[in-house]
Amino acid sequence: MIHSAEVKPAPSLFQNKTIQVVVRYGLMILLAFLLFGGILLLTGKDPIQSYRDLFAATFGSAYGFSEVIVAMIPILLTALAVALPARIGLINVGAEGQLFMGAVFATFAALAFKDLPAWILLPIMTVLGVLGGALWGFIPAYFKSISLVNETITSLLMNSVAPKIAGLLVYGYWNSARETNMTPNFMAAARLPTFFGTRIHIGLLFGLVLLAVFWFVMKRTRWGLEMRAIGGNVQAAKRNGIPIPAYMILIFCIGGGIAGLAGMAQVSGFYGLLIPNFSPGYGYMGFLISWLAAGDPLGILFMAFVVSIILTGGNMLQITAGLPYAVINLLLAFTLFVVLARPSLPGSKKGNSAKKTEGKTA
């Protein structure tokens, strides 16, 4: 007896995961910009001209685009510093403090070993930057591992301590002879290399490589499987012999180290010195991006790029449209609300499951 083979429908274009991510986030950002355009209309501004100015400042020249990439580097790294602990159910709100401590440790190396050549000094600064962030992440991770204090509270409170330590060192011990609110300029050997005559530094490669490693570990290794098991059900993972406290401390410290690397990259690659307020909130932006992207590597890269466009182009809107700096936060807030709604696409699994549910209820 011949059985006719079941004919499967051709896969929809939107069933490709990469295309789903790009199109979904693209539509979300478009909707956020439309809502923000409505706000501009209510305030008497021309939204079309405002968006022309925004995109002209970011994509209208090679310099503008390079500045978007420069702004993306620290928030890409801090987003990864949040996404990694989130895979085992830990909430790292302390990327801002870890970034500051990484900058402090790297600055110490730049000032203490300034006579060393670049091929020795830069690796030392990188290692110390990672170590500073990791040590700052160890404290909340250890307290969480012994069930003493929730890591969300500890890491958040520590964000206010790290900038004060940086300020104490800058104003008290490391201040420049000509300015009390900054350290001396780093020697050329302590500066990260840049590309093509722009301000894009090698920190971009740090972020992209670490993002690829993050994807590979989570998808292709036993460690990634165990981390997903912990994030899915801690008790079940514990019964299967996975060392939960060790994973908590190790992963949180790695996340802190990545945020510390972002701090090192800022003081070495961007500023060339340390100032007390060198971060406008990169750690918090990284937390927001990781949350918006739900820890997906491609989503993190895309959202970090979009937020960098908003931050860079928003400065131009203050000049051309006479808008206050608060409009940048307003546009980021619209983006947050739209992404949290998580609209589905036709042909996606979420959309198909919704249709099946509607059919059953009918």
N, C-alpha and C positions, 0 to 999 in steps of 0.2 A: 504494500500500500504506500503510495507516494504522498508525502506530506508537503504541502506548499510552504516554502520558507517564509517566515514572517518578514515582511518588508519594513525596515526601520526608516523613519523619516530622515531626510538629510539634516545634518546638524545646522542649527541656526548660526548666523554670524555672531550673535551675542552669546553663544554658548562657549566661545573661546574666553577663558578666564582673563587673559591680559586685555583683550578688547573690552570685556565687561567693565574691568576696573577703570580703564582710561575713559570710556564713554560715560560711565556712571558719574565719575568725579567731574568730568567736563560739563555734564548737564547740571550738576549741583552748583558748580562755580558760576555757570551762566545764570542760573536762577538767582543766586545770591547777588550778582551784579545787577540784575533787573530790579530786585527789591531795593538795592542801594540807589539805583537810578530814580526810583520813586521818591526816596528821601531827598535827593538833590533837587527834584522838581518842586517839592513842597517848600524848599528853602530858597527858591528862585534861581537856582543854578541850572545851567545847560548840561544835562548828563552826557549827551553825545560828545560835546566839546571837552568835558572833564575826562571822559574815557580816552579821547584822542590824546590829551595831554599825558595821561597816565601811561598809555602804551608807547607814546613817542619817547617818554623818558626812559622806558625800559627796553623797548625793541627798536627804537628809532636810530640807534647807533651802536657800534661795537662796544663803545665805552659803557653805555647804559645797560646793555645785556651783561657785560662783564660784572657790573656792580650788582646785578640781580644774583649772579652766581656767588659773588663774594658774600652777600647777605645770607645766602642759602647754607653756606658751609657750617656755621655753628648750630643752626636749628636742625639741620639734618643729623648731626652727631648727637645732639641732646634728645632728639626724637627717638633715635636708636637706643640711647641710654635708658629711656623709659619703656620702650617696646620690649626689650629683652627680659627684664624682670616681670613684666606683665604676662609673659607666657607661662610663668609658674604661679600666677595669681598674686604677685606682689605689686603694689602701687608705689612707684618711685616719684614722689613730688619734689625730690631734693636735687634735681639736675642742676638747678641754679647754683646752689651751694657747692656742689661737686665741681661745677665749671670754675667757680672762683678759686677753690683750693688747688685745682690743676694749674690755674694761671699763677697762683702764688708759688707753688713748688717749681714751676718752670722758670719763673722770674728769679728765684734764688739761684738756680743753675746758671742763668744768663749773666747774673751779676758776680757770682762767686768764681766762675770758671771762664771769665771773659777772654782770657789769653789763649784758650784752646782753639784748635782749628775747627771749622764747621763740621767736618765729617766725624768728629768726636763729640763736639758740644751739642749739636742738634739731637743725636740719639739720647744723650744724657737728659736733655730738656724734655724729650718725648717720654722717656721712662719715668722721670720724676712727675711730669704732668699727669700721666696715667695713675701713678702711685698716689698722688695727692687726692684725686677724685675717688680712687678705690678705698683709701683710708676713711674718707668722709662718708662713703657708702657703707663701710663696715659697721659703723655704730648702729644705725637703725636696723641693719640686717641681723646683727647679733642679738639685739633686744627682741626682735621678732622671732628668731630661732629658738629662744628660750621662753617664748610666750609671755614676755614681760610688758612690752609696749608695742602698739600697732605701728608698723613702719610708715604709714601715711602721715601720722601725727609727728613722729620723730624727724623724718626727712623734711617735712614742711617747716618745722620750727628751726631746724638747722640752717635753712636758707637765710635767715636773718643774722646768723652768727658769722658765716664765712665772709661776707662783705666787710664786716667790722674788723676781722682779722687782717684782711687785705688793706683796709684803711689804716689800721694801726702800724703796719709795716711800712706803708708808703709815707705816711706823715711822720713816723717816728724814727725809722732806721734807713729806709731806702730812698728818701726823697732826693730829688735832683738839686744841685747847687743853685740852679736858676729858678726852679719852681718847687714849691713844697707839696703840691698835689699830684706829683708824678715821680716815677723813678727816672734815673738817667736813661738815655736812649741806649738800646741794645747795640752791641757791636755787630758788624755785618755778618760775622760768623754765627750769630745767634738768631738770624732772620731766616725764616722758611723761604725756599725758592719760589718764585712766581713764574707765571707762564705768559709768553708772548707780549711782554711789556705792559701787562695789565696788573691789577691788584689780586687776581685769582692766584691763590697759593696752593701748595701741595696738600693742604688740609682737605681740599676737595677729593683728592685721591684717597685719603684716609677714610672719608665718609663713604665713598662708593665701594671701596674694597670691603669695609666692615659690613656694609649693607648686603653685599653678595655673600660674605661669610655667614652672616645671620640667616639668610635664606637657605644656604646649603646645610648648615648645622641643623636647622629646624626640620628640613624636608628629607635629608639623606643620611642622618647619623643616628646612632643609638641614643646619644645625649639629647638630641632633639625629641626623640620619641619619649624618653623619660620625662623631659620638661613638659611636653604636652600632656603626659599622664598626670603629672603633679597639678598642672593648671586645670585639668578636667575633673579630677577627684583626688584630693589629698589623701584621704583615708585609704582608698583603694591602692594608691601608689605606695603608701607606707606598708600596707599588708603584703605587697609584692616585693618588699625589700629595698625600695629606693630610699637612699639616705636624704630625707627631707631637709633637716637642718643644714647639712653640708651644701646642698643645692641652693638653699635660700641665701646663705652667706656668699657662696662663690658667684652666683649669678648677679646678686645685687652689687657686689664689688666690681664685677666686670662692667656692669652698667655705669657705676660711678666712675670707673676708669675711662670709659668712653666719653662721659661728660667732662672729665678732667682733661682729656685730649683736646676737646673743643676749646677749653680755656687756654691751653698751651698754644693752640693754633691761632687764637685771637691775639694774644700778646706777642707772639713771635711772627706770625704771618701778616697780621693786619696793622696793629698799632706800633710794634717795635719798642714798646715799653709797657709798664703797668700803671693804670690809673684806678682809683677806687671804684668808679662807676662805669667801668668799661663795658658792662653788659646791660642793655636796656630790657632785660628779661628773656634772654635766649632760652634759659632752662624752662620757663613757663610756656614759651612758644613751642618748644620741643614736646612738652607734655600735651599741649593742645593738638599738635600735629599727629602725634602717636595715637591719641584718642580718636581723632577724626578718621585716621586711616585704619583703625582697628588692628594695629600692629602688622599690617600687610606691607612688605618691603616696597613693592611698586607704589602702593598708596602713599607711603611715607615720602618717597622721592617726589611724587607728583604734588602732594600737598605742601611739602617744603618749598618747592619751586613756586607754587601759586602764592603762598604767604610772602615769599621774598619779593615777588612782583608787587604785592600790595604795600609792603613796607618801603620798597624803593620808590615806586611811583607815587605813593601817598605823600611823600615829601614834596614832590613837584606840584601836587594839587594845592598844597598850602600856598605856593607862590602864584600859580596861574589862576586858580579859582578863588583864592582868599579863604579857603576852608581851614578850620582849626585842626590841630593834630588828632583830636578825638575822632575825626572821621575815619582814620585808619582802624581804630578799635571798633568803630561801628561796622565797618565792612567785614572785619574779622568775625564779629559777632553774628552777622547775617550768614556768613559762610558756615559757622558752627551750627546754627539752628537748622540750616538746610541739610547739611551732611548728617546731622543726628536724625533727621526724618528718614534717611536712607530709602529714597524712591527706587523701585525696581524697574528693570528693563524688559521689554517684550522678548520672550524666548529664553529669559534667564530662569534659573532654577527657582528663585524666589517667586518670579511671576507665574511660572507654571504651577507651583504648589498652591498659589493663591487661587488660580483658576480651578484647580481640582477641588479645592475646599468649597468654592462657590457652587460647583456642579453638584457636590454631595448635599449641600444644604438645600439646593433647589429640588 
